[in-house]
Amino acid sequence: MTILVAGSFAYDTVMRFPGRFVEHILPERVHALSVAFDVERLERSFGGCAGNIVYTLSALGAPVVPVAAVGEDFAPYRARLASWGVPTDGLREVAGPTAQAYVLTDRDDNQITAFHAGAMRASGSVAWPVFEPPPTLAIVAPDAREGMLRRARELAERGIPYLFDPGQALPLFTADELRTLAAGARALCLNDYEEALFTRQTGWSAETLARRLEAVVVTLGARGARLYRGATIETIPAVPPERVLDPTGCGDAHRAGLLFGLHAGWDWSRAARFASLLGAIKVAHAGTQNHPLERGDLLERYAQTFGERLAWPEGCVSPPH
C-alpha cells in the first residue's frame, strides 16, 4: 500500500512571541491595527502541509509519494526527500519561488500566519504522474484551490480513497465545492474552528457527514479529538506532551498518524489515538520536521497511555532522518 500526499511544500519561518497577542491588540481599534511583536526565537525550516505529512510518514517507514507544484529554489528540499528514499516524480518544478510561510506564535499557542503561495499556485496544472505501484490511499491536504479540486477529482475517478483536510484553504471553496470534496472522501479531517466554519458554509455538521463517510475526525488541541463514526461519537484523549514548545505542524503530524494507522490496518479508534500521540510528540519540538519518531518509543508510549499494544505493520522500516 502506497500513500499519495497531495498538498503544499513550503519553506517556513517560524517565530515565537513570549507574550500574548490579546495584550497588544485593542479590539475597538482593530480596524486601524498597527502592532509589532518582539520575537524571542526564529527558526527557518522545511515545511508545507504535504512536506510535513511526508516527513512523518517517511520517518515511520510508510511508502509515500508526494504530488505538488514547487519552485526553482526547491533543490535543497528535493535532496532532503531523496535522502529519505521518497520519490519526487510527482513534484513539478515551475518558474518562481517555492511557497513561503511566516508563522508567529504567542505563549498561548495562538498563531498569525503570512503565506506567499509562489509555485503552489500552479498545482492545478500538475498532471497525474505515473505511479508504480499505484497508490491505494491518499490525502488531499491544503494547497491551491484548483490543485485540491483536481487531485480530489482524479482520486475519485481512479477509485483511490482519500482523506480530505481543507485546513486553512477551507474559505477558498464554495459551499457546493466543499460538499463535493467531502462527499467523495473516505474521511474528513478538521480542527474545531474549521468544523464550525465548514458547517456554516455547507449546512452539513460533523454528525451529518459521519453518516455519509467512514469517519470525521475533529481535533481539539490540548483537549484531544472527537471521532465521528456513523451515529457514534468517540472522545480521543490528548496525549500529555513532554513539553509544549511549538504547535506549528501538529495538525500535519496528526494527519500522518491517521494515514499510517489506516495503512497499518488499525481501526479508526487506534489510528486516531496514534495520531494524538504524534501530535504530542510534534508539539514538544521546534519546527515542523524535527520531531524524532522511533518505533520502540512510539509503541511503548502508546501502550502506557492507552493500555494496549499495537502491532507495527510489516515492511515499515524507518530510513535515516
Order of alpha helices (4+ residues) and beta strands (2+ residues): beta-beta-beta-alpha-beta-alpha-beta-beta-beta-beta-alpha-beta-alpha-beta-alpha-alpha-beta-beta-beta-alpha-alpha-alpha
